[in-house]
Amino acid sequence: MEGYHWGRFTSGSWSQALWLVLMPFGLVNAAQFMLDPPSTTVAKAGHAVAGAMLRLIGLALTVLIVLCAAVAAMDLWAWQFVGPREGFAAFPYDLVPLAALLAPAAALLVCNFLGRARLVGGRDEDDAEPSVRKQRDDRLRHVPDAAGAGMPGEFWTQDLPSDLARPGFFGGDPDAPALRLLHIAAGLLVLAALGYAPAGPAPDVAPPWALGLTLAVLAVVVLVVVLLGDPEESASVDVGPGRLKRLKDLFHKRADLLATVLAGVGGAAFVLAAVRVTALPPVPAGEPHWPGIDAAVFAALCAGIGGLAVLAVANVVVLYEERRSRARENPDFAPYAGGFAATLVTALGLFVGVGYTGAFATAAAQLLDTWGGGSGGGSVRVPELFSRIVHSWGVTTALIVLVAAVGALVWRAQRSGFLERAREQYLRDGEQDPRVPKRWLGHIAFGMWKARLKTHLVGPLALFTGVGALLSAFTVAELWPQLWGGQPQRLPGWLDALSQSQSYGGPATGWCSGPGRSRSPGWPARS
């Protein structure tokens, strides 16, 4: 077999390409299964911490997606573009903030709908009769000479040797009600907090405790997500009998009820926030952005980056503890990337998700600028963080070009060898009676080479993760004063070019930010 068959992930109708929207979430979910199975107490603790951080990062991605839609609808459109300006007759301004608040909630529900879709229709073979499942599992368990091939003996005593051997694997598992409801609750609570944020010179009709209570419930949701573990038990660690096991089982048993209650509270908070912005529409009065939206975006990014840092440490603990495990005795079945694949793939998912938000927000700002600028006649500007995200992705583009160039040189050096292999396999009966037309040999050789690229991804992934973490640290350091009401600071010397705001202007900023957006919407020059 020369390459992996991706099934309906890469074929079908054009609408199936929408799964790319959820790719960051898919990468983070897959990373859970890339951790070494722990066998020691320390490894089990590290595995549990890594799983908790993966759930936190997934929640941070959900919040970032919701906030991206909120920036486009609430900040760029309602706050900056429309405002209470005269002559805007699409509908009364009193309804503009309400429509802006409903838009990101709709985006959250659309993502939830996409996440529940199944790629494979029809009856899942996992739902087959018990006798059929038993026959299939018996065939998988009794593999001839498995132990003689160097495989750990207990590996084949599992119900299935791997999820990849399960016929229904590619159908997906839409049954994750607790985590799904908790993600919805977090998104609605974040939007409710933005709706309660005080704005405008008029008296505020929201009770003074509304914002604080909403943030407190959001903190509870985050805590439950972190502590929940894996409700479906598909990647859980066996903690053995005892009080901890009973507590874990009780928590999982009540997880659906707890998540339903929190989702209901989040929905109620969102409805009250919608009533608030309708009864007293927030009026732009000197604030450049919708109040609180800068801090919300920055906090979500910090949660994701912080979770990634803790995940890396926990991942190292697990792989160090399992360095002499029986699973590593056979090098053919050694953990990918030395057991560090979970962190690398999670970093890829997080940075791609953050890149999505920056690209979408800047594209929305560009579109509104094309329509005529903001209510005050100036440019519609994205929050500071998003402008730095597109700049950072511009810097990262240089790495992608470098990796592609190295790959092209490697292919050039190995092309003759793969052509010879293709010629031996497909022209074995002589060139007079080839198995395939000779003109196809080049395509076959290139396909063979591409199929082996997956074994060389560790280096590029590690490079991408390291540079992404460095750029993220620079961005956090620059924008940290914003959380306390201050102004963004600049990094010293040449480091400033690695995380510049688009509002700075200058040739370095324009060159780096260009790949992250289609066209600059005319940011003011650096003062």
Helices and strands as residue ranges (DSSP letters): G 7-9, G 14-22, H 23-31, G 32-34, H 41-70, I 71-82, G 93-95, H 96-116, G 125-127, H 130-141, G 153-157, G 163-165, G 169-171, H 177-196, H 210-228, H 243-253, H 255-279, H 293-321, G 326-328, G 331-333, G 336-339, H 341-370, H 384-426, G 438-440, H 441-451, G 453-456, H 458-479, G 480-484, G 493-498, G 502-504, H 507-513, G 514-516
